[in-house]
Amino acid sequence: MEMLQKVISETPALVLRAARATGRDAEEEIMFSDLRDAEIGSEWQASGGGSLFSEYQRATLIFRNERIAGVVVESYHSNGEETCKQILQAFSLER
């Protein structure tokens, strides 16, 4: 008997990155399946920094239905001066 196995691979919907003093960035992958299963208000974060600076990227799910997810991505960096940027991104959840 021959068995076949089907593997479904999905690329990340979004990758959050934050610099670290060690040189290797912190990463958090958000998959489309994460967006499909998440509740409104769910958050994901990549945190970095070191003794001289602080940095993070945070994503918050603000809207979702069967077809679309809306995410606010906040990027923060501080090294004496603080900068914070927010971007709204929409993702199609249809397969």
N, C-alpha and C positions, 0 to 999 in steps of 0.2 A: 504494500500500500504506500503510495506517495503522498506526503503531506506538504501542503503549501502554506506559507505564512506571509501575510501582507503587513508591511511596516508602513505606518503613516507618520511622516516626518513633517514638522511644522517649524517654520522659521519664527524667531521672536517678533512680536508686534513692535516692541520697543526695548532698547537696552539703555539702562541708566548707568552713567559713569561718573566717578568722582576721583580726582587725583589724590594720591597718597604720598607722603614724604618718603616712603620706602622706594618709590619709583614705579610700583605696579598699581595700576588703577583698580579701584573697587568697581565691580560690575554687578548689576541685578538685571536679569532677563525677565521680561514680562511676555508670556506667551499669549496667543489668541485665546487659548483654552482658559487661561487665568482671567482674561477679560470677560469671557462668556459666563464663567462661574462666579465672579465676584459680585459683591453687594455694592450699592452706591455708598461712597465714602471709603471704600477700601484703598489702602495706600501701600506703595512699594518704595523702597529707598536704597540708594547707594551712598555710603558715607565715607569720606576720606579726610585728608588733612594731616597735620602733624603739629609740632610745637610752635611753628611760625604761621600757620594758616589753617583755616577750616573750610571744608567744601562738602556739599552734598547735592544730589539730584533726587527729587521726590515726585512721584506720580500719584495723583488722586483721581479715582473714578467718580465722575460727577453725573454721568448719564449713561444708561444702557437699556437697549431693548433687544429684540431678537436679531436685528440687522446691524446696529451701529453702537459703538461705545465712544463716549466723550471723556477725555482724560486731560487734566491740567498738569503740566510738567513744570515744576519749580526748580530753578538752578540757583544755588547760593554759593558765594565765595567771599571769604574775608581774609585779608592779609594786611590789616591796618585800615583798609577801606572796605566797606561792605557793598556787595552788589547782589541783587536778587532779580531774577527774570522769570516771568511766568508765560507759558505758551499753552494754548488750547490745541489739542490734537484730536482728530476723529479717526476711528478705525472701522472698517467694514468687517462684520463678524460672519458674513456669509461664507460658506465653504465652497 
